[in-house]
Amino acid sequence: MDVYTQLGQQAIVGIASHIFFIGIAFYALQAFRLEQLFKKGKTFQIQLIYILLSITIGASVSNFFLSFSGWSKQLQYIIN
């Protein structure tokens, strides 16, 4: 397999993983009532916090799974 093709595939998997886990984190954060922590009428700030927390949590979880996947592929070198 061509090196550039492999790098492109890894990029697609990384982007898809980040988007997927950010979406999952956003969905999960909807269960919390963060609006009680904010002043009334601060709708934009509440939405911004949801988005930023979703990106932070989703990217962290995605990085974990991508790293774990990479490490599991490297386990074959223990046997050789």
All heavy atoms as an XYZ file, in Angstrom:
646
protein
N       0.842     -1.172      0.000
C       0.000      0.000      0.000
C       0.895      1.245      0.000
O       1.893      1.310      0.710
C      -0.923      0.000      1.223
C      -1.859      1.172      1.262
S      -2.985      1.184      2.681
C      -4.055     -0.150      2.237
N       0.526      2.211     -0.773
C       1.259      3.454     -0.896
C       1.221      4.219      0.435
O       0.208      4.219      1.136
C       0.621      4.284     -2.009
C       1.405      5.539     -2.332
O       2.595      5.603     -1.987
O       0.813      6.439     -2.952
N       2.318      4.858      0.778
C       2.416      5.604      2.038
C       1.390      6.729      2.076
O       0.741      6.967      3.104
C       3.846      6.167      2.229
C       3.923      7.077      3.436
C       4.846      5.045      2.341
N       1.223      7.420      0.946
C       0.273      8.526      0.907
C      -1.164      8.048      1.071
O      -1.982      8.711      1.705
C       0.430      9.308     -0.402
C       1.787      9.961     -0.519
C       2.686      9.581     -1.508
C       2.179     10.951      0.378
C       3.927     10.172     -1.611
C       3.417     11.547      0.290
C       4.290     11.158     -0.714
O       5.510     11.750     -0.796
N      -1.462      6.900      0.506
C      -2.801      6.329      0.664
C      -3.059      5.977      2.122
O      -4.139      6.246      2.657
C      -2.953      5.068     -0.205
O      -2.650      5.409     -1.556
C      -4.340      4.492     -0.115
N      -2.068      5.398      2.767
C      -2.203      5.036      4.175
C      -2.378      6.277      5.055
O      -3.214      6.287      5.963
C      -0.990      4.237      4.628
C      -1.130      3.631      5.994
C       0.046      2.731      6.342
O       1.061      2.722      5.660
N      -0.097      2.002      7.422
N      -1.612      7.325      4.776
C      -1.752      8.564      5.546
C      -3.120      9.191      5.327
O      -3.738      9.704      6.269
C      -0.655      9.561      5.153
C       0.749      9.261      5.654
C       1.749     10.251      5.079
C       0.800      9.275      7.166
N      -3.620      9.141      4.096
C      -4.952      9.664      3.804
C      -6.035      8.896      4.525
O      -6.989      9.484      5.045
N      -5.895      7.572      4.569
C      -6.871      6.744      5.276
C      -6.852      7.030      6.770
O      -7.901      7.096      7.415
C      -6.607      5.265      5.009
C      -6.952      4.831      3.607
C      -6.565      3.390      3.327
O      -5.849      2.753      4.108
N      -7.024      2.871      2.203
N      -5.680      7.208      7.335
C      -5.579      7.537      8.755
C      -6.212      8.891      9.047
O      -6.857      9.080     10.087
C      -4.120      7.538      9.209
C      -3.512      6.166      9.308
C      -2.034      6.212      9.672
O      -1.423      7.281      9.728
N      -1.462      5.052      9.919
N      -6.052      9.839      8.126
C      -6.652     11.156      8.306
C      -8.176     11.069      8.285
O      -8.857     11.683      9.114
C      -6.165     12.121      7.229
N      -8.716     10.289      7.360
C     -10.171     10.132      7.276
C     -10.717      9.464      8.529
O     -11.731      9.892      9.081
C     -10.562      9.340      6.013
C     -10.309     10.197      4.772
C     -12.012      8.892      6.062
C     -10.486      9.465      3.473
N     -10.034      8.434      8.993
C     -10.471      7.747     10.208
C     -10.402      8.688     11.397
O     -11.313      8.725     12.237
C      -9.630      6.471     10.452
C      -9.870      5.903     11.833
C      -9.922      5.427      9.390
N      -9.346      9.492     11.490
C      -9.202     10.439     12.601
C     -10.289     11.503     12.599
O     -10.893     11.799     13.628
N     -10.574     12.057     11.419
C     -11.622     13.080     11.323
C     -12.982     12.483     11.662
O     -13.761     13.069     12.424
C     -11.618     13.708      9.907
C     -10.366     14.559      9.713
C     -12.873     14.543      9.674
C     -10.140     15.006      8.282
N     -13.278     11.315     11.089
C     -14.570     10.671     11.355
C     -14.717     10.325     12.835
O     -15.794     10.507     13.420
C     -14.711      9.416     10.499
N     -13.633      9.856     13.449
C     -13.672      9.510     14.867
C     -13.941     10.740     15.720
O     -14.773     10.699     16.638
C     -12.344      8.860     15.274
O     -12.289      8.636     16.656
N     -13.259     11.832     15.430
C     -13.473     13.057     16.196
C     -14.910     13.552     16.050
O     -15.559     13.893     17.051
C     -12.492     14.144     15.759
C     -11.170     14.071     16.433
N     -10.324     12.988     16.315
C     -10.531     14.953     17.243
C      -9.240     13.215     17.018
N      -9.334     14.410     17.595
N     -15.412     13.594     14.835
C     -16.781     14.067     14.624
C     -17.787     13.161     15.329
O     -18.729     13.640     15.973
C     -17.082     14.180     13.114
C     -16.285     15.342     12.523
C     -18.576     14.381     12.862
C     -16.337     15.435     11.023
N     -17.579     11.859     15.238
C     -18.485     10.901     15.879
C     -18.513     11.109     17.393
O     -19.588     11.225     17.996
C     -18.065      9.464     15.538
C     -18.849      8.424     16.243
C     -20.147      8.124     15.867
C     -18.295      7.721     17.305
C     -20.882      7.154     16.522
C     -19.018      6.746     17.967
C     -20.318      6.459     17.580
N     -17.344     11.174     18.015
C     -17.302     11.282     19.469
C     -17.720     12.670     19.960
O     -18.256     12.795     21.066
C     -15.923     10.898     20.006
C     -15.708      9.408     20.028
C     -14.795      8.809     19.173
C     -16.430      8.594     20.880
C     -14.599      7.442     19.173
C     -16.250      7.222     20.891
C     -15.331      6.643     20.034
N     -17.505     13.706     19.165
C     -18.012     15.023     19.533
C     -19.533     15.005     19.514
O     -20.190     15.560     20.403
C     -17.432     16.111     18.613
C     -15.952     16.324     18.936
C     -18.204     17.425     18.749
C     -15.213     17.202     17.943
N     -20.115     14.354     18.513
C     -21.573     14.217     18.460
C     -22.126     13.430     19.634
O     -23.143     13.807     20.227
N     -21.450     12.349     19.991
C     -21.864     11.532     21.142
C     -21.776     12.358     22.432
O     -22.673     12.306     23.278
C     -20.979     10.270     21.262
C     -21.193      9.357     20.081
C     -21.211      9.539     22.571
C     -22.398      8.484     20.148
N     -20.688     13.107     22.584
C     -20.521     13.933     23.784
C     -21.600     15.015     23.850
O     -22.154     15.285     24.918
C     -19.137     14.572     23.805
N     -21.924     15.628     22.718
C     -22.970     16.653     22.694
C     -24.305     16.048     23.099
O     -25.051     16.625     23.884
C     -23.063     17.285     21.301
C     -24.029     18.428     21.236
C     -23.680     19.667     21.733
C     -25.279     18.263     20.689
C     -24.564     20.739     21.680
C     -26.180     19.313     20.637
C     -25.816     20.554     21.133
N     -24.598     14.857     22.574
C     -25.840     14.173     22.921
C     -25.876     13.846     24.420
O     -26.889     14.040     25.084
C     -25.977     12.901     22.089
C     -27.183     12.083     22.427
C     -28.465     12.502     22.058
C     -27.066     10.884     23.117
C     -29.575     11.746     22.368
C     -28.166     10.127     23.434
C     -29.425     10.556     23.056
O     -30.529      9.808     23.378
N     -24.758     13.378     24.953
C     -24.702     13.012     26.374
C     -24.823     14.241     27.273
O     -25.447     14.173     28.340
C     -23.399     12.276     26.670
N     -24.260     15.363     26.860
C     -24.328     16.574     27.682
C     -25.740     17.138     27.764
O     -26.037     17.916     28.677
C     -23.376     17.643     27.136
C     -21.893     17.431     27.434
C     -21.059     18.465     26.699
C     -21.629     17.487     28.923
N     -26.592     16.761     26.842
C     -27.973     17.242     26.878
C     -28.715     16.717     28.110
O     -29.733     17.286     28.511
C     -28.720     16.812     25.612
C     -28.127     17.353     24.320
C     -28.083     18.858     24.277
O     -29.061     19.516     24.562
N     -26.933     19.400     23.917
N     -28.194     15.664     28.730
C     -28.825     15.098     29.921
C     -28.588     15.980     31.155
O     -29.329     15.884     32.129
C     -28.294     13.695     30.183
N     -27.555     16.832     31.102
C     -27.256     17.715     32.230
C     -28.054     19.005     32.107
O     -28.368     19.460     31.016
C     -25.757     18.044     32.276
C     -24.900     16.876     32.635
C     -24.126     16.261     31.674
C     -24.874     16.387     33.922
C     -23.324     15.181     31.988
C     -24.084     15.305     34.253
C     -23.311     14.701     33.282
N     -28.347     19.590     33.226
C     -29.080     20.855     33.252
C     -28.097     21.985     33.581
O     -28.162     22.594     34.641
C     -30.206     20.770     34.266
C     -31.214     19.666     33.907
C     -32.307     19.563     34.904
N     -33.236     20.677     34.646
C     -34.260     20.951     35.423
N     -34.493     20.230     36.491
N     -35.054     21.950     35.134
N     -27.201     22.247     32.641
C     -26.190     23.283     32.854
C     -26.789     24.674     32.907
O     -26.183     25.594     33.470
C     -25.137     23.235     31.734
C     -24.229     22.014     31.705
C     -23.271     22.106     30.535
C     -23.456     21.905     33.001
N     -27.975     24.847     32.332
C     -28.587     26.178     32.316
C     -28.874     26.694     33.724
O     -29.007     27.895     33.934
C     -29.856     26.198     31.456
C     -30.908     25.208     31.843
C     -30.748     23.852     31.170
O     -29.855     23.669     30.345
O     -31.524     22.960     31.511
N     -28.947     25.794     34.707
C     -29.175     26.231     36.086
C     -27.941     26.911     36.673
O     -28.042     27.640     37.653
C     -29.574     25.044     36.952
C     -30.945     24.494     36.605
C     -31.324     23.317     37.483
O     -30.476     22.708     38.109
N     -32.612     23.015     37.515
N     -26.776     26.667     36.077
C     -25.547     27.290     36.555
C     -25.352     28.699     36.010
O     -24.496     29.438     36.490
C     -24.340     26.432     36.155
C     -24.304     25.011     36.708
C     -23.134     24.255     36.113
C     -24.218     25.032     38.216
N     -26.131     29.063     34.993
C     -25.968     30.353     34.323
C     -27.091     31.306     34.703
O     -28.148     30.896     35.161
C     -25.966     30.160     32.800
C     -24.742     29.453     32.297
C     -24.694     28.072     32.259
C     -23.650     30.173     31.865
C     -23.572     27.413     31.794
C     -22.522     29.524     31.395
C     -22.483     28.142     31.362
N     -26.850     32.575     34.450
C     -27.880     33.583     34.665
C     -28.966     33.420     33.604
O     -28.712     32.929     32.510
C     -27.270     34.977     34.556
C     -26.252     35.277     35.616
C     -25.654     36.655     35.384
C     -24.546     36.910     36.395
N     -23.883     38.188     36.127
N     -30.153     33.847     33.931
C     -31.265     33.768     32.977
C     -30.995     34.691     31.793
O     -30.424     35.763     31.945
C     -32.578     34.139     33.645
C     -33.012     33.131     34.675
C     -34.418     33.427     35.153
C     -34.741     32.398     36.224
N     -35.990     31.777     36.039
N     -31.406     34.226     30.619
C     -31.238     35.024     29.406
C     -29.877     34.891     28.752
O     -29.570     35.614     27.817
N     -29.047     34.010     29.226
C     -27.703     33.810     28.664
C     -27.690     32.576     27.759
O     -26.830     31.707     27.856
C     -26.669     33.656     29.778
C     -26.564     34.836     30.691
C     -25.958     36.007     29.970
C     -25.763     37.171     30.927
N     -25.128     38.301     30.276
N     -28.637     32.515     26.841
C     -28.807     31.343     25.980
C     -27.575     31.083     25.122
O     -27.128     29.936     24.994
C     -30.037     31.530     25.073
O     -31.156     31.834     25.894
C     -30.327     30.285     24.281
N     -27.016     32.129     24.535
C     -25.853     31.954     23.663
C     -24.672     31.379     24.437
O     -23.982     30.475     23.959
C     -25.463     33.281     23.003
C     -24.246     33.161     22.135
C     -24.329     32.535     20.895
C     -23.024     33.652     22.553
C     -23.209     32.409     20.097
C     -21.903     33.535     21.766
C     -21.990     32.910     20.532
N     -24.427     31.889     25.632
C     -23.312     31.395     26.436
C     -23.518     29.937     26.837
O     -22.564     29.156     26.868
C     -23.120     32.262     27.682
C     -22.505     33.605     27.410
C     -23.538     34.666     27.057
O     -24.712     34.373     26.858
N     -23.092     35.907     26.965
N     -24.742     29.561     27.138
C     -25.036     28.167     27.498
C     -24.772     27.260     26.301
O     -24.141     26.201     26.432
C     -26.495     28.032     27.991
C     -26.684     28.812     29.292
C     -26.865     26.567     28.181
C     -28.131     28.963     29.708
N     -25.232     27.667     25.127
C     -24.999     26.873     23.923
C     -23.519     26.772     23.615
O     -23.028     25.705     23.210
C     -25.746     27.476     22.735
C     -27.243     27.352     22.841
C     -27.973     28.115     21.748
O     -27.399     28.953     21.067
N     -29.258     27.825     21.599
N     -22.794     27.867     23.820
C     -21.354     27.861     23.583
C     -20.638     26.902     24.527
O     -19.732     26.172     24.113
C     -20.804     29.285     23.742
C     -19.362     29.510     23.339
C     -19.144     29.176     21.875
C     -18.973     30.951     23.619
N     -21.047     26.877     25.780
C     -20.454     25.948     26.747
C     -20.715     24.505     26.327
O     -19.821     23.655     26.401
C     -20.988     26.220     28.177
C     -20.334     27.462     28.750
C     -20.770     25.038     29.105
C     -18.848     27.325     29.024
N     -21.944     24.208     25.888
C     -22.257     22.858     25.411
C     -21.355     22.467     24.253
O     -20.827     21.357     24.209
C     -23.723     22.754     24.975
C     -24.694     22.443     26.084
C     -25.718     23.318     26.394
C     -24.601     21.265     26.814
C     -26.625     23.039     27.406
C     -25.489     20.977     27.828
C     -26.499     21.863     28.121
O     -27.383     21.578     29.126
N     -21.158     23.379     23.318
C     -20.321     23.088     22.155
C     -18.863     22.886     22.559
O     -18.216     21.920     22.138
C     -20.460     24.206     21.101
C     -21.858     24.173     20.494
C     -19.402     24.068     20.018
C     -22.206     25.366     19.647
N     -18.337     23.775     23.393
C     -16.940     23.668     23.805
C     -16.688     22.418     24.651
O     -15.664     21.741     24.484
C     -16.516     24.928     24.564
C     -16.453     26.202     23.728
C     -16.129     27.404     24.617
C     -15.448     26.073     22.615
N     -17.605     22.106     25.554
C     -17.461     20.877     26.342
C     -17.554     19.639     25.458
O     -16.822     18.667     25.652
C     -18.517     20.821     27.445
C     -18.280     21.679     28.669
C     -19.490     21.625     29.606
C     -17.028     21.224     29.398
N     -18.439     19.681     24.470
C     -18.570     18.557     23.545
C     -17.278     18.338     22.768
O     -16.829     17.197     22.605
C     -19.710     18.802     22.558
O     -20.929     18.913     23.215
N     -16.690     19.426     22.292
C     -15.430     19.311     21.545
C     -14.323     18.784     22.443
O     -13.564     17.886     22.052
C     -15.047     20.669     20.931
C     -16.031     21.026     19.817
C     -13.618     20.648     20.399
C     -15.898     22.446     19.295
N     -14.243     19.296     23.656
C     -13.193     18.864     24.588
C     -13.329     17.390     24.945
O     -12.368     16.623     24.849
C     -13.237     19.718     25.867
O     -13.098     21.086     25.509
C     -12.149     19.320     26.833
N     -14.508     16.987     25.349
C     -14.736     15.598     25.756
C     -14.627     14.668     24.556
O     -13.957     13.627     24.612
C     -16.107     15.451     26.441
C     -16.122     16.233     27.755
C     -16.445     13.983     26.672
C     -17.496     16.383     28.370
N     -15.278     15.035     23.440
C     -15.267     14.187     22.250
C     -13.875     13.992     21.681
O     -13.495     12.877     21.304
N     -13.087     15.068     21.605
C     -11.725     14.952     21.078
C     -10.846     14.108     22.003
O     -10.022     13.318     21.531
C     -11.123     16.332     20.879
N     -11.026     14.248     23.304
C     -10.244     13.440     24.252
C     -10.560     11.957     24.114
O      -9.653     11.115     24.079
C     -10.513     13.895     25.688
O     -10.102     15.211     25.871
N     -11.828     11.635     24.032
C     -12.228     10.230     23.894
C     -11.761      9.689     22.544
O     -11.261      8.563     22.449
C     -13.763     10.084     24.055
C     -14.213      8.676     23.731
C     -14.175     10.470     25.457
N     -11.881     10.489     21.493
C     -11.430     10.066     20.173
C      -9.924      9.814     20.159
O      -9.460      8.817     19.600
C     -11.796     11.121     19.133
O     -11.326     10.749     17.861
N      -9.165     10.722     20.767
C      -7.710     10.520     20.849
C      -7.370      9.248     21.596
O      -6.441      8.523     21.218
C      -7.039     11.723     21.513
C      -6.929     12.899     20.584
O      -6.835     12.744     19.373
N      -6.946     14.087     21.144
N      -8.110      8.954     22.659
C      -7.877      7.718     23.395
C      -8.094      6.505     22.493
O      -7.254      5.610     22.424
C      -8.798      7.636     24.613
C      -8.811      6.277     25.249
C      -7.759      5.859     26.038
C      -9.864      5.400     25.034
C      -7.755      4.598     26.619
C      -9.882      4.147     25.608
C      -8.823      3.741     26.400
N      -9.229      6.465     21.783
C      -9.515      5.317     20.937
C      -8.547      5.208     19.765
O      -8.146      4.100     19.395
C     -10.965      5.352     20.438
C     -11.940      4.809     21.430
C     -12.712      5.659     22.196
C     -12.062      3.447     21.618
C     -13.599      5.155     23.127
C     -12.945      2.930     22.549
C     -13.727      3.784     23.309
N      -8.149      6.333     19.179
C      -7.185      6.289     18.086
C      -5.819      5.815     18.575
O      -5.151      5.017     17.911
C      -7.077      7.656     17.416
C      -8.300      8.097     16.617
C      -8.145      9.545     16.166
C      -8.539      7.184     15.428
N      -5.396      6.275     19.738
C      -4.129      5.816     20.318
C      -4.196      4.337     20.665
O      -3.260      3.576     20.378
C      -3.791      6.612     21.573
O      -3.551      7.949     21.267
N      -5.294      3.935     21.260
C      -5.461      2.530     21.632
C      -5.427      1.644     20.393
O      -4.811      0.574     20.396
C      -6.785      2.357     22.387
C      -6.915      1.040     23.090
C      -6.307      0.827     24.308
C      -7.632      0.003     22.516
C      -6.422     -0.380     24.959
C      -7.751     -1.213     23.151
C      -7.133     -1.403     24.386
N      -6.074      2.095     19.328
C      -6.066      1.341     18.077
C      -4.651      1.231     17.508
O      -4.230      0.159     17.054
C      -6.985      2.019     17.061
O      -6.880      1.413     15.803
N      -3.914      2.335     17.551
C      -2.539      2.310     17.062
C      -1.653      1.392     17.888
O      -0.827      0.650     17.347
N      -1.832      1.441     19.184
C      -1.035      0.574     20.058
C      -1.367     -0.892     19.829
O      -0.487     -1.745     19.861
C      -1.252      0.934     21.519
C      -0.771      2.295     21.892
C       0.270      2.991     21.344
C      -1.318      3.127     22.897
N       0.394      4.212     21.941
C      -0.567      4.330     22.900
C      -2.367      3.006     23.788
C      -0.830      5.372     23.774
C      -2.630      4.054     24.655
C      -1.868      5.211     24.642
N      -2.647     -1.189     19.639
C      -3.022     -2.593     19.425
C      -2.450     -3.126     18.117
O      -2.130     -4.306     18.014
C      -4.542     -2.759     19.459
O      -5.134     -2.091     18.370
N      -2.290     -2.265     17.116
C      -1.659     -2.686     15.857
C      -0.173     -2.953     16.059
O       0.411     -3.764     15.339
C      -1.856     -1.630     14.789
C      -3.273     -1.530     14.292
C      -3.414     -0.421     13.267
C      -4.866     -0.249     12.887
N      -5.055      0.913     11.978
N       0.442     -2.293     17.012
C       1.863     -2.458     17.271
C       2.173     -3.671     18.140
O       3.347     -4.049     18.270
C       2.434     -1.205     17.912
C       2.423      0.001     17.003
C       2.834      1.275     17.710
O       3.141      1.270     18.904
N       2.868      2.372     16.977
N       1.171     -4.285     18.716
C       1.391     -5.451     19.568
C       1.992     -6.624     18.806
O       2.652     -7.477     19.398
C       0.082     -5.887     20.242
C      -0.376     -5.041     21.413
C      -1.731     -5.526     21.903
C       0.641     -5.064     22.534
N       1.796     -6.667     17.509
C       2.335     -7.770     16.707
C       3.864     -7.780     16.740
O       4.486     -8.820     16.532
C       1.848     -7.658     15.273
C       2.369     -6.455     14.528
C       1.845     -6.370     13.114
O       1.328     -7.336     12.596
N       1.946     -5.188     12.530
N       4.477     -6.643     17.049
C       5.937     -6.580     17.078
C       6.536     -7.206     18.328
O       7.727     -7.442     18.395
C       6.405     -5.126     16.927
C       5.967     -4.510     15.622
C       5.113     -3.425     15.580
C       6.372     -5.057     14.401
C       4.694     -2.860     14.379
C       5.961     -4.516     13.205
C       5.126     -3.417     13.197
O       4.725     -2.882     12.015
N       5.728     -7.492     19.339
C       6.209     -8.201     20.523
C       6.541     -9.654     20.177
O       7.519    -10.201     20.655
C       5.144     -8.149     21.654
C       5.164     -6.803     22.313
C       5.365     -9.244     22.675
C       4.167     -6.648     23.425
N       5.708    -10.215     19.332
C       5.859    -11.627     18.984
C       7.039    -11.856     18.058
O       7.736    -12.851     18.165
C       4.548    -12.155     18.355
C       3.427    -12.025     19.383
C       4.693    -13.601     17.903
C       2.045    -12.277     18.822
N       7.303    -10.906     17.177
C       8.383    -11.091     16.178
C       9.726    -11.006     16.802
O      10.338    -10.511     17.446
C       8.260    -10.070     15.061
C       7.034    -10.390     14.207
O       6.579    -11.507     14.191
N       6.539     -9.390     13.532
